[in-house]
Amino acid sequence: MDIIKIEKICRPLRILVGLVLIYLAYSTGIVWLYIGVLPLFVGIMGWRPFCKFSGKCSFKE
C-alpha cells in the first residue's frame, strides 16, 4: 500500500467532509455537526493523524 497515494486522496477528502458538515450544521441548525471544523482544520494544515498515532507511515513529516 502506497501511503503517499492515499494521502493525496485523503487530505482533500477531509477538507470536503469538513466543509459539508459545517454547511449542514449551518443549514439545519444541528450544533453537533460543527464538529466538521476538526477534519477541515486537519486537512488544511496537512496533518496526518492516523500516521502520527499508528506509527505505520514511513515517510518524514
N, C-alpha and C positions, 0 to 999 in steps of 0.2 A: 504494500500500500504506500503510495507516494503522498506524504503529508503536505508537501508544497502544493500539489494539485488540489487537495482537499481544502487547504486554506484559501486558495483563490476563489473557491465556491462558497466557503463557509462565511468569510468576512462580509461580502455583500448580502448574503442571506440574513446574517444577524442584523445588519442595518435595516434591511427591508422589514423583517419581523418587528423590530423596534418601532419603526415608523407606522406600521399597520396597527400595532397595539395602541400606540399613542393616539392615532386617529380614531380608533374605535372607542377609546376612553373619552375622548372629546365629544364624539358624536352621540354616544349612548349615555354618558354620564356615570358609567361604572368606574368608580375610582380605582379599583384594583388593577385595571388594565394599564394604568400609568406605570406599571412595572416594566413596560416596554422601554423605559428610559435606560434600563440596565443593558439589554442587548444592543441598543443604539449606541450607547457610550462605549461599550467594549468593542463594537465593530469599528467605530470611528477612530478610537485610539489604537486599534490594531493589536490589542492584547489577545493572547491565546490561552484562555483559562483552562481548557482541557489539557493542553500540553504542560502548563505550569503545575497542575495538581496531580496529573498522572505520571509525569516524567517519561512519557512514551515518545516524545519528539526529539530527534537527534540534531536538529539544526539550531544555530545560535540565535539568541534573542535579538 
